Amino acid sequence: MKNNNLVKKLLSVVTAFVLVFAMSSCNQDLMNTTFTPDNNDVTFSTPSAKYTLNGEPLVVTLQRGVAKEAISVKLTLNDPAGVYTLSSSSVSFAADEYVKEVSISYETSQLKPITDYAFTLSFDAKDKAAGGYNSFSASAQMPLNYQEKGVAQMVGNYLGNGYAHKLYIAEHTQNYYMIENVAGSGLNFEFNTVGGEVNITAPAFSAISGLIAKGLKFASPTIDVGVGPVTFWLDCDPAYILTALDSNGYFSPGAIIQFDAIYQMNGKYYGWYKVQFVRAQ
């Protein structure tokens, strides 16, 4: 019995040695293997991109590192919204051609702004270059194109009540607005209304040195109103924005949006004032 156990132990040791030797040889073979790209090693130039849907076709670029032969790679378009048309169901590289572009078209009449018409374009992974991309993801939106629709009056502010502004509404929307040249500052003020609340989208935030306040948004460069240079900021914290919108939550004629504003004149701050934009027409 002891001899049998000894034989079993010896066999186990020999087997383990053989396995270790085999694995070492395999790893050595893998280390000595060098990847050699061929004509079918294709990649998208980038794995993702963002587009503006302004009516022009979208262009996607593919490339390869070896181009001795002509090849054709089948493409698959995943378009959840169903708005795009691929120029060709495959991309064909001629011999000595390293870069190829494919175009994707669409009809703007089918689209609306503030909607992401995302899509993906892909090809079979067997044709992918090492370290490359066989899938391309895109985010695409229509821009906000504003049209003049009325007048917004600025009242109850430190600068006086004499400011009437052109009001614009973005095409294909009812709740995206732009007030032109606020208080004669040359600055356009953009916002939208959602669920009865106002969201300021432009201009960008601006810090006020030495002033602690939440959610201030820059609303005017320096304006000379005859008593000295004046700069003011609107507080975009929803807690301090009062609205009197129509029953649909739109800034329609007669509607009012009120902000708290702080003014600076000759380098000094002059406290908070109420500023209203009233849609006159």
C-alpha positions as CSV (number, residue, x, y, z in Angstrom):
1,M,0.0,0.0,0.0
2,K,2.8,2.4,0.9
3,N,4.5,1.6,-2.5
4,N,1.2,2.4,-4.3
5,N,1.0,5.8,-2.5
6,L,4.6,6.6,-3.3
7,V,3.9,5.8,-7.0
8,K,0.8,8.1,-7.0
9,K,2.8,11.0,-5.5
10,L,5.6,10.5,-8.0
11,L,3.0,10.6,-10.9
12,S,1.4,13.8,-9.5
13,V,4.8,15.5,-9.3
14,V,5.7,14.4,-12.9
15,T,2.3,15.6,-14.2
16,A,2.6,19.0,-12.5
17,F,6.0,19.4,-14.0
18,V,4.8,18.6,-17.5
19,L,1.9,21.1,-17.1
20,V,4.2,23.8,-16.0
21,F,6.6,23.1,-18.8
22,A,3.8,23.2,-21.3
23,M,2.4,26.5,-20.0
24,S,5.8,28.0,-20.1
25,S,6.3,27.0,-23.7
26,C,2.9,28.3,-24.6
27,N,3.6,31.7,-22.9
28,Q,6.9,31.8,-24.7
29,D,5.2,31.2,-28.0
30,L,2.7,34.0,-27.3
31,M,5.6,36.4,-26.4
32,N,7.3,35.6,-29.6
33,T,4.2,36.2,-31.7
34,T,4.0,39.6,-33.4
35,F,0.7,40.9,-34.7
36,T,0.8,41.7,-38.4
37,P,-2.0,44.0,-39.7
38,D,-3.5,43.1,-43.0
39,N,-5.8,44.9,-45.5
40,N,-8.9,44.1,-43.5
41,D,-7.8,45.8,-40.3
42,V,-10.2,48.8,-40.4
43,T,-11.1,51.3,-37.7
44,F,-13.3,54.3,-37.2
45,S,-11.1,57.4,-36.7
46,T,-12.8,58.1,-33.4
47,P,-15.3,56.1,-31.3
48,S,-17.7,59.0,-30.9
49,A,-18.6,62.5,-32.0
50,K,-21.2,65.3,-31.6
51,Y,-23.0,66.8,-34.6
52,T,-25.1,69.9,-35.3
53,L,-28.1,69.0,-37.5
54,N,-28.1,72.1,-39.8
55,G,-29.1,70.3,-43.0
56,E,-25.7,69.3,-44.1
57,P,-24.9,65.5,-44.4
58,L,-23.0,64.0,-41.4
59,V,-19.6,62.6,-42.3
60,V,-18.0,59.6,-40.6
61,T,-14.3,58.7,-41.3
62,L,-12.8,55.2,-41.4
63,Q,-9.2,54.3,-41.9
64,R,-6.8,51.4,-42.2
65,G,-3.0,50.9,-41.9
66,V,-2.4,48.4,-44.8
67,A,-3.8,49.2,-48.2
68,K,-2.2,46.8,-50.7
69,E,-5.6,45.4,-51.7
70,A,-9.1,46.7,-52.3
71,I,-11.6,45.7,-49.7
72,S,-15.3,46.3,-48.8
73,V,-16.6,46.3,-45.3
74,K,-20.3,46.1,-44.5
75,L,-21.8,48.8,-42.3
76,T,-24.7,48.6,-39.9
77,L,-26.6,51.8,-39.0
78,N,-28.6,51.7,-35.7
79,D,-31.0,54.7,-35.9
80,P,-33.7,54.5,-33.1
81,A,-35.5,57.6,-34.3
82,G,-35.5,56.5,-37.9
83,V,-34.4,59.8,-39.4
84,Y,-31.1,58.9,-41.1
85,T,-30.1,57.5,-44.5
86,L,-26.7,55.9,-44.9
87,S,-25.1,56.8,-48.3
88,S,-24.0,53.2,-48.7
89,S,-24.5,49.9,-46.8
90,S,-20.7,49.2,-47.1
91,V,-17.5,51.2,-47.3
92,S,-15.1,50.3,-50.1
93,F,-11.4,51.0,-50.0
94,A,-9.5,50.9,-53.2
95,A,-5.9,49.6,-53.3
96,D,-3.6,52.2,-51.8
97,E,-6.6,53.9,-50.2
98,Y,-6.1,54.4,-46.4
99,V,-9.0,56.8,-45.5
100,K,-12.6,56.6,-46.5
101,E,-15.6,58.8,-45.6
102,V,-19.2,57.8,-45.5
103,S,-22.1,60.3,-45.3
104,I,-25.4,60.1,-43.5
105,S,-28.3,62.3,-44.7
106,Y,-31.6,63.4,-43.0
107,E,-34.5,65.7,-43.5
108,T,-34.6,68.7,-41.1
109,S,-38.4,68.9,-41.5
110,Q,-38.7,65.7,-39.5
111,L,-36.6,67.0,-36.6
112,K,-37.1,69.3,-33.6
113,P,-34.5,71.2,-31.5
114,I,-33.5,70.1,-28.0
115,T,-33.8,66.5,-29.0
116,D,-30.8,64.1,-29.3
117,Y,-31.1,62.1,-32.5
118,A,-28.4,59.7,-31.5
119,F,-27.2,56.8,-33.7
120,T,-24.5,54.2,-34.0
121,L,-22.5,52.9,-37.0
122,S,-20.6,49.6,-36.8
123,F,-19.0,46.8,-38.8
124,D,-18.0,43.2,-38.0
125,A,-15.4,42.9,-35.3
126,K,-13.4,40.4,-37.4
127,D,-12.4,43.4,-39.6
128,K,-11.4,45.6,-36.7
129,A,-7.8,46.8,-36.4
130,A,-6.0,45.9,-33.2
131,G,-6.6,48.8,-30.8
132,G,-9.2,50.3,-33.2
133,Y,-12.9,50.8,-33.1
134,N,-15.6,48.9,-35.0
135,S,-18.4,50.9,-33.4
136,F,-19.0,54.6,-33.7
137,S,-21.6,56.5,-31.5
138,A,-22.9,59.9,-32.4
139,S,-25.0,62.5,-30.6
140,A,-26.8,65.0,-32.8
141,Q,-29.1,67.9,-32.2
142,M,-30.7,70.7,-34.2
143,P,-29.6,74.2,-33.2
144,L,-32.0,76.8,-31.8
145,N,-32.9,79.1,-34.6
146,Y,-34.7,82.1,-33.2
147,Q,-37.4,84.2,-35.0
148,E,-38.7,87.6,-33.8
149,K,-42.1,87.1,-32.2
150,G,-42.9,90.1,-30.0
151,V,-41.7,92.6,-27.4
152,A,-40.5,92.2,-23.8
153,Q,-40.6,95.3,-21.6
154,M,-38.0,95.6,-18.7
155,V,-39.7,97.3,-15.8
156,G,-39.1,98.1,-12.1
157,N,-35.3,98.1,-12.3
158,Y,-32.6,100.4,-11.1
159,L,-31.9,101.6,-14.6
160,G,-35.4,102.9,-15.2
161,N,-38.4,101.5,-17.1
162,G,-37.6,102.6,-20.6
163,Y,-36.3,99.4,-22.0
164,A,-38.3,97.6,-24.7
165,H,-36.6,94.5,-26.2
166,K,-37.3,92.4,-29.2
167,L,-38.4,88.9,-28.1
168,Y,-37.5,85.8,-30.1
169,I,-38.8,82.3,-30.0
170,A,-36.9,79.3,-31.3
171,E,-38.3,77.6,-34.3
172,H,-40.4,74.4,-33.7
173,T,-40.7,75.3,-30.0
174,Q,-43.1,77.2,-27.9
175,N,-41.0,77.6,-24.7
176,Y,-37.4,78.6,-25.8
177,Y,-36.9,82.4,-25.8
178,M,-34.3,85.1,-26.3
179,I,-34.6,88.7,-25.2
180,E,-32.3,90.9,-27.4
181,N,-29.9,93.6,-26.1
182,V,-30.9,93.6,-22.4
183,A,-31.0,97.2,-21.1
184,G,-29.0,98.4,-24.1
185,S,-26.0,96.2,-23.0
186,G,-25.6,94.4,-26.3
187,L,-26.1,91.1,-24.5
188,N,-28.9,88.7,-25.5
189,F,-30.7,86.8,-22.7
190,E,-31.9,83.3,-23.3
191,F,-34.2,81.1,-21.2
192,N,-36.8,78.5,-21.4
193,T,-40.0,77.7,-19.4
194,V,-40.7,74.1,-18.3
195,G,-43.5,73.2,-15.9
196,G,-44.0,76.8,-15.0
197,E,-40.4,77.3,-14.0
198,V,-37.8,79.5,-15.8
199,N,-34.4,78.1,-16.7
200,I,-31.7,80.6,-17.8
201,T,-29.6,79.1,-20.5
202,A,-27.4,82.1,-21.6
203,P,-25.4,84.1,-20.8
204,A,-22.9,82.1,-18.7
205,F,-22.3,82.3,-15.0
206,S,-20.1,85.1,-13.7
207,A,-18.5,85.3,-10.3
208,I,-18.7,88.5,-8.3
209,S,-15.6,89.1,-6.3
210,G,-16.2,89.6,-2.6
211,L,-20.0,88.9,-2.9
212,I,-21.4,85.7,-1.4
213,A,-24.6,84.8,-3.3
214,K,-26.1,81.6,-4.8
215,G,-26.9,81.2,-8.4
216,L,-26.0,84.6,-9.8
217,K,-25.9,84.9,-13.6
218,F,-24.2,87.7,-15.5
219,A,-26.8,89.8,-17.3
220,S,-25.1,92.9,-18.4
221,P,-21.7,94.3,-19.2
222,T,-20.9,97.8,-18.0
223,I,-23.6,100.3,-19.1
224,D,-23.1,104.1,-18.9
225,V,-26.5,105.5,-17.9
226,G,-25.4,109.0,-17.3
227,V,-24.7,108.6,-13.6
228,G,-21.7,106.4,-13.9
229,P,-20.9,102.9,-15.2
230,V,-23.4,100.3,-14.1
231,T,-23.2,96.5,-14.1
232,F,-26.0,94.2,-12.9
233,W,-26.5,90.5,-12.3
234,L,-29.7,88.4,-12.2
235,D,-30.2,85.8,-9.5
236,C,-31.2,82.5,-11.3
237,D,-31.9,80.6,-8.1
238,P,-35.5,79.3,-8.8
239,A,-36.5,80.2,-5.2
240,Y,-36.1,83.9,-6.2
241,I,-37.7,83.8,-9.6
242,L,-41.4,84.7,-9.7
243,T,-43.5,84.0,-12.8
244,A,-47.0,84.8,-14.1
245,L,-47.0,82.7,-17.2
246,D,-50.1,81.6,-19.2
247,S,-52.0,78.4,-18.4
248,N,-49.6,76.3,-20.6
249,G,-46.6,77.7,-18.8
250,Y,-45.5,79.9,-21.7
251,F,-44.2,83.4,-21.8
252,S,-47.2,84.7,-23.8
253,P,-48.4,88.3,-24.2
254,G,-49.1,89.7,-20.7
255,A,-46.9,87.1,-18.9
256,I,-44.4,88.3,-16.4
257,I,-41.0,86.9,-15.1
258,Q,-39.5,88.6,-12.1
259,F,-35.9,88.3,-11.0
260,D,-33.9,89.7,-8.0
261,A,-31.0,91.7,-9.4
262,I,-27.9,93.3,-7.7
263,Y,-26.3,96.4,-9.2
264,Q,-22.8,97.7,-9.1
265,M,-22.0,101.4,-9.9
266,N,-18.5,103.0,-9.7
267,G,-17.2,99.9,-8.0
268,K,-19.9,99.8,-5.2
269,Y,-22.8,97.5,-4.8
270,Y,-26.3,99.0,-4.3
271,G,-28.3,96.1,-2.9
272,W,-31.1,94.0,-4.4
273,Y,-33.8,95.3,-6.7
274,K,-36.8,93.6,-8.4
275,V,-36.5,93.3,-12.2
276,Q,-39.5,92.2,-14.3
277,F,-39.7,91.2,-18.0
278,V,-43.2,91.7,-19.2
279,R,-44.2,90.4,-22.6
280,A,-46.0,93.3,-24.2
281,Q,-47.0,91.5,-27.5
